[in-house]
């Protein structure tokens, strides 16, 4: 084993990356808070779109840092951090027509512009930083490109059209990444695009050198050779797992915040403990299996598939966080349909993704029959038919389901 191999295996998240993650904490809190107040499917969809935008910026920057390693440009990461901060601060006012007060909020409209501009600039900054090193990131092409046109055009059209443009931009972004990662010809096209950018940058440098009246006679350095970037899988898995911990932390914050102004009767206490236990189980599943909640196997997910699974898992936990924020105050009452779907719909999505990961990873059939499928079915059934149950009893069910899911590792030797 070479020294380089040992160094690669021992690489962990840097202090810069951990500092960068703090902005995601703020963004997750803002999105979860707005999701908690959503009243229509359109309002929920707006929250999902904003979460994707924040996630995609974080992912593009994290993938760039994974590939660049010690060559990661600190200024680029800090600028992106500022951009995510702007996006987080803009969340309460994005698409004011989809707010519960129907757009009567202050600064209506300007927050949408700020969010969109920050998103496009952050994605562009990540793409430019990744391209400067001459690396072609084949496993997640969105790192080196962004479908910015739909987002920008959405600023100048009617509200309903803008909503569809955002949806189209997200779909195009994901398709670009998935199809590009699986298509070798697409990698060649990206290599040509990066070479063109490098040549343009070199011509620009020569132009400014001539404007300096010959004071710099050195020939501009040749651009780096175009190479295919290799993912450091251990580091990438750690970064994705840390993101899951971040959104779990936001869910825990929702549980704490819900208790600050309530009378602590037995229903509130039981519901709060069940919510805490639920989050503990999800944390244990993350430490046991990683960000894809399925037993480890010899067939790991491809990086592009792992990133898609990560998007679904973290989105499910954000929805769960919003549901817990409404579950505890109604501990002794019947929970609203919306909050019930946040909690159990989030769990259902979580277990559905675990099933896909299990199929790809060729997990034993007994895991599907005894753990994954039952947990998925219970989550769906309670989400759809759990209206007669009180909130505290729903909290117990929500805690028991992932506890049983986690028990596979203790009851069955893998």
PAVEXGU-933962 format. One record per residue (C-alpha): residue number from 1; residue in one letter; y, z, x. Coordinates in steps of 0.2 Angstrom, whole numbers, padded with zeros to 4 digits, m for minus. Layout:
// residues N
> nr_rest_c2_c3_c1
> NUM_a_Y_Z_X
...
// end
This chain:
// residues 414
> nr_rest_c2_c3_c1
> 1_x_0000_0000_0000
> 2_x_0017_m0005_0008
> 3_x_0032_0006_0008
> 4_x_0041_m0006_m0004
> 5_x_0027_m0004_m0016
> 6_x_0028_0015_m0015
> 7_x_0047_0015_m0017
> 8_x_0046_0004_m0032
> 9_x_0033_0015_m0040
> 10_x_0044_0031_m0037
> 11_x_0060_0023_m0043
> 12_x_0068_0033_m0057
> 13_x_0084_0031_m0068
> 14_x_0100_0033_m0057
> 15_x_0114_0045_m0060
> 16_x_0124_0030_m0065
> 17_x_0111_0025_m0078
> 18_x_0110_0042_m0085
> 19_x_0129_0043_m0086
> 20_x_0129_0026_m0095
> 21_x_0117_0033_m0108
> 22_x_0130_0046_m0114
> 23_x_0139_0032_m0124
> 24_x_0123_0028_m0133
> 25_x_0123_0046_m0139
> 26_x_0140_0044_m0147
> 27_x_0136_0027_m0155
> 28_x_0119_0034_m0162
> 29_x_0129_0049_m0170
> 30_x_0142_0037_m0178
> 31_x_0129_0025_m0185
> 32_x_0118_0039_m0191
> 33_x_0133_0047_m0200
> 34_x_0138_0031_m0208
> 35_x_0120_0027_m0213
> 36_x_0119_0044_m0222
> 37_x_0134_0040_m0233
> 38_x_0128_0022_m0237
> 39_x_0125_0019_m0255
> 40_x_0120_0000_m0256
> 41_x_0108_m0011_m0247
> 42_x_0123_m0020_m0240
> 43_x_0130_m0004_m0232
> 44_x_0113_0000_m0225
> 45_x_0112_m0018_m0217
> 46_x_0129_m0016_m0209
> 47_x_0123_0000_m0201
> 48_x_0107_m0009_m0195
> 49_x_0118_m0024_m0188
> 50_x_0129_m0012_m0178
> 51_x_0114_m0003_m0171
> 52_x_0107_m0019_m0165
> 53_x_0123_m0023_m0157
> 54_x_0124_m0007_m0147
> 55_x_0105_m0008_m0143
> 56_x_0107_m0026_m0137
> 57_x_0122_m0021_m0125
> 58_x_0112_m0006_m0119
> 59_x_0096_m0016_m0116
> 60_x_0105_m0031_m0107
> 61_x_0114_m0018_m0095
> 62_x_0098_m0008_m0092
> 63_x_0088_m0024_m0089
> 64_x_0101_m0030_m0077
> 65_x_0100_m0013_m0068
> 66_x_0081_m0014_m0067
> 67_x_0082_m0031_m0059
> 68_x_0096_m0027_m0047
> 69_x_0091_m0010_m0041
> 70_x_0102_m0004_m0028
> 71_x_0113_m0019_m0030
> 72_x_0118_m0014_m0047
> 73_x_0137_m0016_m0049
> 74_x_0144_0001_m0053
> 75_x_0161_m0006_m0060
> 76_x_0151_m0018_m0072
> 77_x_0141_m0004_m0079
> 78_x_0156_0008_m0081
> 79_x_0166_m0006_m0090
> 80_x_0151_m0009_m0101
> 81_x_0151_0010_m0104
> 82_x_0169_0009_m0110
> 83_x_0165_m0006_m0121
> 84_x_0151_0004_m0130
> 85_x_0163_0018_m0132
> 86_x_0175_0006_m0141
> 87_x_0160_0000_m0152
> 88_x_0155_0018_m0156
> 89_x_0173_0023_m0161
> 90_x_0174_0007_m0172
> 91_x_0158_0011_m0182
> 92_x_0167_0020_m0196
> 93_x_0178_0006_m0200
> 94_x_0168_m0010_m0197
> 95_x_0166_m0021_m0212
> 96_x_0177_m0009_m0223
> 97_x_0172_m0018_m0239
> 98_x_0155_m0011_m0236
> 99_x_0161_0007_m0235
> 100_x_0157_0019_m0250
> 101_x_0176_0019_m0254
> 102_x_0176_0000_m0255
> 103_x_0187_m0003_m0240
> 104_x_0201_0010_m0244
> 105_x_0200_0017_m0226
> 106_x_0214_0017_m0214
> 107_x_0214_0003_m0201
> 108_x_0203_m0007_m0213
> 109_x_0198_m0023_m0204
> 110_x_0205_m0019_m0186
> 111_x_0189_m0009_m0182
> 112_x_0178_m0025_m0186
> 113_x_0189_m0035_m0173
> 114_x_0187_m0021_m0160
> 115_x_0169_m0019_m0162
> 116_x_0166_m0038_m0161
> 117_x_0177_m0041_m0146
> 118_x_0169_m0026_m0137
> 119_x_0151_m0032_m0141
> 120_x_0155_m0050_m0135
> 121_x_0163_m0044_m0119
> 122_x_0150_m0032_m0115
> 123_x_0136_m0044_m0117
> 124_x_0146_m0057_m0107
> 125_x_0149_m0044_m0093
> 126_x_0130_m0040_m0092
> 127_x_0126_m0059_m0091
> 128_x_0138_m0062_m0078
> 129_x_0133_m0048_m0067
> 130_x_0114_m0053_m0068
> 131_x_0118_m0071_m0064
> 132_x_0128_m0067_m0048
> 133_x_0113_m0061_m0039
> 134_x_0104_m0078_m0042
> 135_x_0091_m0070_m0053
> 136_x_0083_m0078_m0068
> 137_x_0077_m0065_m0080
> 138_x_0063_m0073_m0089
> 139_x_0056_m0058_m0098
> 140_x_0072_m0055_m0108
> 141_x_0083_m0070_m0108
> 142_x_0097_m0062_m0118
> 143_x_0102_m0052_m0103
> 144_x_0109_m0068_m0096
> 145_x_0117_m0075_m0112
> 146_x_0124_m0071_m0129
> 147_x_0125_m0081_m0145
> 148_x_0144_m0076_m0146
> 149_x_0149_m0090_m0158
> 150_x_0143_m0082_m0174
> 151_x_0151_m0066_m0170
> 152_x_0168_m0074_m0166
> 153_x_0168_m0086_m0181
> 154_x_0164_m0071_m0192
> 155_x_0182_m0064_m0188
> 156_x_0190_m0079_m0196
> 157_x_0180_m0082_m0212
> 158_x_0178_m0073_m0229
> 159_x_0169_m0056_m0229
> 160_x_0152_m0062_m0237
> 161_x_0151_m0077_m0225
> 162_x_0155_m0065_m0210
> 163_x_0140_m0054_m0216
> 164_x_0128_m0069_m0215
> 165_x_0135_m0075_m0198
> 166_x_0131_m0058_m0191
> 167_x_0114_m0059_m0198
> 168_x_0112_m0077_m0191
> 169_x_0118_m0071_m0174
> 170_x_0106_m0057_m0173
> 171_x_0091_m0068_m0178
> 172_x_0097_m0081_m0165
> 173_x_0098_m0068_m0151
> 174_x_0081_m0062_m0154
> 175_x_0073_m0079_m0156
> 176_x_0082_m0084_m0140
> 177_x_0074_m0070_m0131
> 178_x_0057_m0071_m0138
> 179_x_0055_m0090_m0137
> 180_x_0063_m0090_m0120
> 181_x_0052_m0077_m0112
> 182_x_0037_m0087_m0118
> 183_x_0043_m0104_m0113
> 184_x_0043_m0109_m0094
> 185_x_0054_m0124_m0097
> 186_x_0067_m0112_m0104
> 187_x_0067_m0103_m0088
> 188_x_0070_m0119_m0079
> 189_x_0085_m0122_m0090
> 190_x_0092_m0105_m0086
> 191_x_0090_m0108_m0068
> 192_x_0100_m0124_m0069
> 193_x_0113_m0115_m0079
> 194_x_0115_m0101_m0066
> 195_x_0116_m0114_m0052
> 196_x_0130_m0122_m0062
> 197_x_0139_m0106_m0064
> 198_x_0138_m0102_m0045
> 199_x_0145_m0119_m0041
> 200_x_0159_m0117_m0052
> 201_x_0163_m0100_m0045
> 202_x_0162_m0107_m0027
> 203_x_0174_m0121_m0032
> 204_x_0186_m0108_m0039
> 205_x_0185_m0098_m0023
> 206_x_0189_m0114_m0013
> 207_x_0204_m0118_m0024
> 208_x_0212_m0100_m0022
> 209_x_0209_m0101_m0003
> 210_x_0219_m0117_m0003
> 211_x_0233_m0109_m0012
> 212_x_0233_m0096_0001
> 213_x_0240_m0109_0013
> 214_x_0225_m0109_0025
> 215_x_0226_m0091_0029
> 216_x_0208_m0089_0027
> 217_x_0198_m0103_0036
> 218_x_0181_m0096_0033
> 219_x_0170_m0107_0023
> 220_x_0165_m0098_0006
> 221_x_0148_m0090_0007
> 222_x_0134_m0100_m0001
> 223_x_0128_m0094_m0017
> 224_x_0111_m0084_m0017
> 225_x_0095_m0094_m0020
> 226_x_0089_m0094_m0037
> 227_x_0074_m0084_m0039
> 228_x_0064_m0077_m0054
> 229_x_0067_m0058_m0057
> 230_x_0052_m0046_m0057
> 231_x_0053_m0032_m0069
> 232_x_0050_m0014_m0062
> 233_x_0039_m0009_m0076
> 234_x_0038_0009_m0072
> 235_x_0057_0010_m0071
> 236_x_0060_0000_m0087
> 237_x_0047_0011_m0097
> 238_x_0057_0026_m0091
> 239_x_0073_0019_m0097
> 240_x_0066_0014_m0114
> 241_x_0059_0031_m0116
> 242_x_0075_0040_m0112
> 243_x_0083_0030_m0126
> 244_x_0070_0036_m0138
> 245_x_0074_0054_m0132
> 246_x_0093_0051_m0135
> 247_x_0090_0046_m0154
> 248_x_0078_0060_m0156
> 249_x_0092_0071_m0150
> 250_x_0104_0064_m0163
> 251_x_0091_0068_m0176
> 252_x_0090_0086_m0170
> 253_x_0109_0087_m0170
> 254_x_0108_0082_m0189
> 255_x_0096_0096_m0192
> 256_x_0108_0108_m0184
> 257_x_0123_0102_m0192
> 258_x_0115_0102_m0209
> 259_x_0112_0121_m0207
> 260_x_0130_0126_m0202
> 261_x_0137_0128_m0220
> 262_x_0122_0132_m0230
> 263_x_0115_0149_m0237
> 264_x_0099_0152_m0228
> 265_x_0086_0154_m0242
> 266_x_0068_0152_m0239
> 267_x_0069_0133_m0245
> 268_x_0082_0129_m0232
> 269_x_0073_0139_m0218
> 270_x_0056_0131_m0222
> 271_x_0064_0113_m0223
> 272_x_0073_0115_m0207
> 273_x_0058_0122_m0198
> 274_x_0048_0107_m0204
> 275_x_0061_0095_m0199
> 276_x_0061_0103_m0181
> 277_x_0043_0102_m0180
> 278_x_0043_0084_m0185
> 279_x_0055_0080_m0171
> 280_x_0044_0090_m0159
> 281_x_0029_0079_m0164
> 282_x_0039_0063_m0161
> 283_x_0044_0069_m0144
> 284_x_0026_0074_m0140
> 285_x_0021_0057_m0145
> 286_x_0034_0049_m0134
> 287_x_0029_0059_m0119
> 288_x_0010_0055_m0122
> 289_x_0011_0037_m0126
> 290_x_0028_0031_m0121
> 291_x_0041_0023_m0132
> 292_x_0027_0013_m0141
> 293_x_0017_0026_m0151
> 294_x_m0001_0020_m0147
> 295_x_m0014_0026_m0135
> 296_x_m0013_0019_m0118
> 297_x_m0024_0005_m0113
> 298_x_m0028_m0008_m0100
> 299_x_m0018_m0021_m0110
> 300_x_0001_m0016_m0110
> 301_x_0013_m0025_m0120
> 302_x_0023_m0039_m0112
> 303_x_0041_m0034_m0108
> 304_x_0048_m0045_m0121
> 305_x_0036_m0037_m0134
> 306_x_0039_m0020_m0128
> 307_x_0058_m0022_m0130
> 308_x_0055_m0028_m0148
> 309_x_0044_m0013_m0152
> 310_x_0058_m0002_m0144
> 311_x_0071_m0009_m0156
> 312_x_0060_m0005_m0171
> 313_x_0055_0013_m0165
> 314_x_0073_0018_m0161
> 315_x_0079_0010_m0177
> 316_x_0066_0020_m0187
> 317_x_0071_0037_m0178
> 318_x_0090_0033_m0182
> 319_x_0085_0031_m0201
> 320_x_0075_0047_m0200
> 321_x_0090_0056_m0193
> 322_x_0101_0051_m0207
> 323_x_0087_0056_m0219
> 324_x_0085_0073_m0212
> 325_x_0104_0076_m0213
> 326_x_0102_0074_m0232
> 327_x_0085_0083_m0234
> 328_x_0090_0100_m0228
> 329_x_0105_0103_m0240
> 330_x_0094_0098_m0255
> 331_x_0080_0109_m0249
> 332_x_0077_0117_m0266
> 333_x_0081_0101_m0277
> 334_x_0073_0084_m0279
> 335_x_0079_0072_m0265
> 336_x_0088_0057_m0268
> 337_x_0078_0040_m0267
> 338_x_0089_0034_m0253
> 339_x_0086_0050_m0242
> 340_x_0068_0049_m0246
> 341_x_0066_0031_m0240
> 342_x_0076_0035_m0224
> 343_x_0064_0049_m0219
> 344_x_0047_0041_m0225
> 345_x_0053_0023_m0223
> 346_x_0057_0027_m0205
> 347_x_0040_0035_m0202
> 348_x_0032_0020_m0210
> 349_x_0041_0008_m0198
> 350_x_0036_0020_m0184
> 351_x_0018_0019_m0188
> 352_x_0018_0000_m0192
> 353_x_0024_m0003_m0174
> 354_x_0011_0009_m0167
> 355_x_m0002_m0002_m0176
> 356_x_0005_m0018_m0168
> 357_x_0005_m0010_m0151
> 358_x_m0013_m0004_m0154
> 359_x_m0019_m0021_m0159
> 360_x_m0012_m0028_m0143
> 361_x_m0018_m0014_m0133
> 362_x_m0036_m0016_m0140
> 363_x_m0036_0003_m0146
> 364_x_m0053_0009_m0153
> 365_x_m0056_0005_m0172
> 366_x_m0058_0024_m0176
> 367_x_m0040_0027_m0171
> 368_x_m0034_0014_m0184
> 369_x_m0046_0020_m0198
> 370_x_m0043_0039_m0195
> 371_x_m0025_0040_m0189
> 372_x_m0014_0025_m0189
> 373_x_m0018_0017_m0206
> 374_x_m0019_0034_m0216
> 375_x_m0002_0039_m0208
> 376_x_0006_0023_m0213
> 377_x_m0001_0023_m0230
> 378_x_0005_0041_m0234
> 379_x_0022_0037_m0227
> 380_x_0024_0022_m0239
> 381_x_0017_0030_m0254
> 382_x_0028_0045_m0252
> 383_x_0043_0034_m0249
> 384_x_0039_0025_m0265
> 385_x_0032_0038_m0277
> 386_x_0038_0055_m0270
> 387_x_0052_0057_m0282
> 388_x_0043_0072_m0292
> 389_x_0041_0082_m0276
> 390_x_0055_0094_m0270
> 391_x_0064_0092_m0254
> 392_x_0056_0106_m0245
> 393_x_0038_0100_m0250
> 394_x_0043_0082_m0244
> 395_x_0049_0090_m0227
> 396_x_0031_0098_m0225
> 397_x_0023_0081_m0228
> 398_x_0035_0073_m0216
> 399_x_0030_0086_m0203
> 400_x_0011_0085_m0206
> 401_x_0009_0066_m0205
> 402_x_0015_0064_m0187
> 403_x_0005_0080_m0182
> 404_x_m0011_0072_m0188
> 405_x_m0006_0056_m0179
> 406_x_m0004_0066_m0163
> 407_x_m0020_0075_m0165
> 408_x_m0030_0060_m0160
> 409_x_m0027_0064_m0142
> 410_x_m0035_0081_m0144
> 411_x_m0049_0077_m0156
> 412_x_m0055_0061_m0148
> 413_x_m0058_0058_m0129
> 414_x_m0050_0041_m0125
// end
